[in-house]
Each structure stands twice: as structure tokens, then as C-alpha cells.
């Protein structure tokens, strides 16, 4: 019985978890307690997460204001929009939103 429990414990240790977080592709420190990180999104695109004090506040896997579920084509575009979102949050806009015009001004490809 002990052997069966031991084997079960070892097998469970190496099985992938159902709730594994997406791999982090890039992480940028913005302020002392605020960071954004680039994450994979559907269709080999990119999204971002904004964390404050190590807690995810915003998780964006699709491009804001654009119909569909695909994210940003380029990592740098996801980073530019994440920085815009952080700036808006710092200026008191909650929840922050991003318009097509703002993405155009950031030269985001969609």
C-alpha cells in the first residue's frame, strides 16, 4: 500500500498542471511595484499582463478595440500598449481603455 501511494505521488508530481500560467516572454519594470510582461496569445501573437505588487491586475490576450481573439503581431506593440495602459492608470483612469486612434499613434500593426 505504501509503495502504491509513493508511485502515485511521483506520477502526480510530473504530470502537467491544468492551470499552468503562460510562459513569460518579456518582463519590464515600470515603477517600483508595477511591471508588465509580454505573454503568448492565440495564433502565435502576443498579449500582456500588468502586475502591481506581483498581482496580475490586467491580462490582455487580444488586441483592444479590434474584433477577434488574436493578440499583437509584434512583442514591441504589446509593450507599447501596456505602457500606455500603465500611464492611464497612474493618471486615475480605471479601467483604462485604448482606442484605435491611440494604437495608430503608437504605430501598432493590426
N, C-alpha and C positions, 0 to 999 in steps of 0.2 A: 504494500500500500504506500509506503514511504517512497519507494522507487517510482511509482506511478505519479505521485504528486511532484516529485523532483523533475521528472521528464516533462510533465505538463507545464511547470514553471519555466523551464528552459525554453520550451517551444513558444510559449506566450511572450517571452522576453524578446524573441527575434521576429515575431510577426509584425508587419507594419500596422501602425495605429490608424484608425479610421479618421481621426481628427488631426492629422499631421498638418502643421502650418505650411504655407507655400515657401519654397526656398527664397531667401533674400538675395537679390541681385546687386543692389547698391544701397548703402545707408549714408545719409548726410546729416550731420549735426547742424541744426539751425540756431537754436538758442541753448541755454544751459540744460533745460529739461524737455526740449522739443526737437524731434527728429522726424525725417521722412525716410521711407525706404521704398525702393522700386521692387515690385513683385511681379511674377508671371501672371498673365491674364489669358483668356481664351484666344485661340487662333494664333498662338505664338506672338502675342502682343504683350504690352506692359501696362501695369497699373501702379498704384502707390498706396502706402499706408502712412498716416500721420499719427505719431505717438507723442503723448505728453506724459512725462514721468513713467516711461516704459509701458504705458497702457494705450492700446490702439483706440484712437478717437474716430478716425475716418479711414475706411477701406474702400478704395475706388478701383474697381477692376474693369469698368467700361468707360469710354470717353464721355465726359459730361456734355450734355446738350446735343449729342449725336444719337440717332436711332440705332439700335442694335446692341450687341453684347461684347463687341470687340473693344480692346483697350487701345493704347497708344502704339503707333508703329515704331517709334524710337524711344529708348530709355530717357534720353535728354528731354523729350517733350513731356513725359510723365513727371520728370523732376521740375521742369519749369512751372507746370500747373500746380504741383504740390507746393512749391514756394509761394505761388500766388494765393493759394488757399490759406497757408500759414499767415501771410501778410494780412489777409482779410480777417482772420480770426483775431490777430493781435489788435486790429482796429475795431473790434467789437462786433463784427458781422457773424452771427450764428443763427442758423447754419450758413456757412459760406457757399456761394454759388459761383459758377463760371459760365460766362456767355460765349457764344460763337465769336463775337467781336473780340473778346479778350483773348481767346485762343488764336485768332488771326493775328493779333498784335504780338503774340509770343512766337509767331511763325510755326505753330503746331500743325503738322500734317494730319489730315483726316480723310 
